[in-house]
Amino acid sequence: MREEMIPEDDAREWLARGIFARKSGRYADALSSLEKAAEIDSSLAGAWRNLSIVLNELDRLDEALKCSDRAISLEPENARSWIARGFAFHNMGLYQRAVESYARAIELNPSGPDARRAWNNRGAALDNLERHHEAIESYDQAIAIDPFDNYAWNNKGVALSSLGNHDEALMCFEKAIEIDPLYTTAWMNRGGSLKALGREKEARESILRGEELDDPSFS
């Protein structure tokens, strides 16, 4: 396959290449391309935002936070930059700061995919703060935007489990599996709810299914 050469001074082309590499899971390539984009045009907010996302994935959290802050300074009304900032705080264990960043993203973009992601992530941060009722409200908001968000259904189930509501949690895990039958975490969590309800045989079967899906040799 022939590869097109990128002009050395074309920041937006380097940004596009970096985003493509990030979405492909090639974080080292993404980092190199995004750093090049930011070097060429330091006012390109998208380069800083995507650098934050990649650095989060590489567990370089202080750098990720600095990049998200730089993106916000350039485009303070961009919800995705606030989500990236929240994710950095979340990974640093600063859950209240994460909640605040996700809330700002929601304020800027109350509907659509960005809001769905922000509501779901806000719920996860609240769960880590053991504010499970508020977390459930956040997951419900994500589900209202996209009823097929399997992550939000699973996370709502986790919050309900933390409150001892295992019947409702089970329904959430089963909904997540209905949406994505290959969702390993939901199968495992379903097993935990079934076990808590005393349904040992079904619990073992559900956990076994999750383990099969988690096995790289499974096909």
C-alpha positions in Angstrom: 0.0 0.0 0.0 1.4 3.4 -1.0 1.6 5.9 1.9 1.1 9.6 1.2 3.7 11.9 2.6 2.5 14.6 5.0 3.9 18.2 4.4 6.2 18.9 7.4 4.4 22.1 8.2 0.8 20.9 7.9 -0.5 20.8 11.5 -4.0 19.6 10.7 -2.7 16.7 8.6 -0.5 15.6 11.5 -3.5 16.0 13.8 -5.7 13.8 11.5 -3.0 11.2 11.4 -2.6 11.3 15.2 -6.4 10.9 15.7 -6.5 7.9 13.3 -3.6 6.3 15.2 -5.2 6.9 18.5 -8.5 5.4 17.4 -6.5 2.4 16.1 -4.8 1.9 19.5 -1.4 2.8 18.2 -0.6 5.3 21.0 3.1 5.7 20.3 2.4 6.7 16.7 -0.5 8.9 17.9 1.7 10.7 20.4 4.4 11.4 17.8 2.0 12.8 15.3 0.1 14.9 17.8 3.2 16.3 19.3 4.3 17.3 15.8 0.9 19.0 15.2 1.2 20.9 18.5 4.8 21.9 17.6 3.7 23.3 14.3 0.7 25.1 15.6 0.5 25.6 19.3 -2.9 27.2 19.0 -4.5 24.0 17.7 -6.7 22.9 20.5 -7.6 19.6 19.0 -3.9 18.6 19.1 -3.7 19.3 22.8 -7.0 17.6 23.5 -6.0 14.4 21.7 -2.6 14.5 23.3 -4.4 14.5 26.7 -6.4 11.4 25.7 -3.3 9.5 24.5 -1.3 10.4 27.6 -4.1 9.2 29.7 -4.0 5.9 27.9 -0.2 5.8 28.5 -0.7 6.6 32.2 1.2 9.8 31.9 -1.4 11.6 34.0 0.3 14.8 35.0 1.1 15.5 31.3 -2.4 14.5 30.3 -3.9 17.0 32.7 -1.6 19.8 31.4 -2.6 19.1 27.8 -6.3 19.1 28.7 -5.8 22.5 30.5 -4.0 23.8 27.4 -6.9 22.7 25.2 -9.4 24.4 27.5 -7.4 27.6 27.5 -7.7 27.7 23.8 -11.3 26.5 23.4 -13.0 26.9 26.8 -16.4 26.0 25.3 -15.3 22.6 24.0 -17.0 19.8 26.0 -14.6 17.1 24.8 -11.6 19.0 26.4 -13.5 19.1 29.7 -14.2 15.3 29.4 -10.4 14.7 28.8 -9.6 16.8 31.9 -12.1 14.9 33.9 -10.6 11.6 32.8 -7.2 12.7 33.9 -8.5 13.7 37.3 -10.4 10.4 37.5 -7.3 8.3 36.8 -5.3 10.4 39.3 -7.9 9.4 42.0 -9.2 13.0 42.2 -12.8 12.0 41.8 -14.4 15.3 43.0 -12.4 17.3 40.5 -13.4 14.8 37.9 -17.1 15.2 38.7 -16.7 19.0 38.4 -15.0 18.7 35.0 -17.7 16.3 33.7 -20.4 18.6 35.0 -18.9 21.5 33.0 -18.9 19.3 29.8 -22.5 18.5 30.4 -23.3 22.2 30.9 -21.6 23.0 27.6 -23.2 20.2 25.6 -26.4 18.8 27.4 -27.3 16.3 24.7 -25.5 14.0 22.2 -22.6 11.6 22.4 -20.3 13.9 24.3 -23.0 14.5 27.0 -23.7 10.7 27.2 -20.0 10.1 27.8 -19.8 12.9 30.4 -22.8 11.6 32.3 -21.4 8.0 32.3 -18.0 9.1 33.5 -19.5 11.4 36.1 -21.4 8.4 37.4 -18.2 6.4 37.7 -16.5 9.2 39.6 -19.4 9.5 42.0 -19.4 5.7 42.5 -15.7 6.0 43.5 -16.8 8.7 46.0 -19.5 6.2 47.3 -22.2 8.6 46.2 -24.1 5.7 44.6 -27.6 7.3 44.4 -26.1 10.3 42.5 -24.2 7.9 40.3 -27.4 6.1 39.3 -29.0 9.4 38.4 -26.0 10.1 36.1 -26.2 6.7 34.4 -29.9 7.2 33.9 -29.1 10.5 32.1 -26.6 8.7 29.8 -29.2 6.0 29.1 -31.8 8.6 28.3 -29.5 10.0 25.6 -28.6 6.5 24.3 -30.7 3.6 25.5 -28.2 1.2 23.9 -25.2 2.4 25.9 -24.1 -1.0 27.3 -21.5 0.7 29.5 -24.0 2.9 31.3 -26.3 -0.1 31.9 -23.4 -2.1 33.3 -22.2 0.8 35.5 -25.7 1.4 36.8 -25.8 -2.3 37.8 -22.6 -1.9 39.7 -24.0 1.1 41.6 -27.2 -0.8 42.4 -25.1 -3.7 43.6 -23.2 -1.4 45.9 -26.6 -0.4 47.4 -27.6 -4.1 47.8 -30.3 -3.8 45.1 -29.3 -7.1 43.4 -32.5 -7.7 41.6 -32.4 -4.4 39.8 -28.6 -4.7 39.3 -29.2 -8.1 37.6 -31.7 -6.5 35.2 -29.1 -3.8 34.3 -26.4 -6.4 33.6 -28.8 -8.4 31.5 -29.7 -5.3 29.5 -26.0 -4.6 28.9 -25.5 -8.2 27.7 -28.6 -8.0 25.4 -27.0 -4.9 23.8 -23.5 -6.6 23.6 -23.5 -10.3 24.1 -19.7 -10.3 24.1 -19.4 -7.8 27.0 -17.2 -9.7 29.4 -17.5 -7.4 32.4 -21.3 -7.6 32.3 -21.3 -11.4 32.3 -19.0 -11.4 35.3 -21.1 -8.8 37.1 -24.3 -10.7 36.3 -22.7 -13.7 38.0 -22.0 -11.7 41.1 -25.6 -10.5 41.3 -26.9 -14.1 40.8 -24.6 -15.3 43.5 -25.8 -12.6 45.9 -29.4 -13.7 45.1 -28.5 -17.3 46.0 -28.8 -18.5 42.4 -25.4 -20.4 42.5 -25.7 -22.5 39.4 -26.7 -19.6 37.2 -24.0 -17.5 38.8 -21.3 -20.1 38.0 -22.5 -20.3 34.4 -22.5 -16.5 33.9 -19.0 -16.2 35.4 -17.8 -19.1 33.2 -19.2 -17.3 30.2 -17.3 -14.2 31.1 -14.1 -16.1 31.6 -14.5 -17.7 28.2 -15.0 -14.3 26.6 -11.9 -13.0 28.4 -9.8 -15.9 27.1 -7.8 -14.7 24.0 -8.1 -18.1 22.5 -12.0 -17.8 22.5 -13.4 -17.4 19.0 
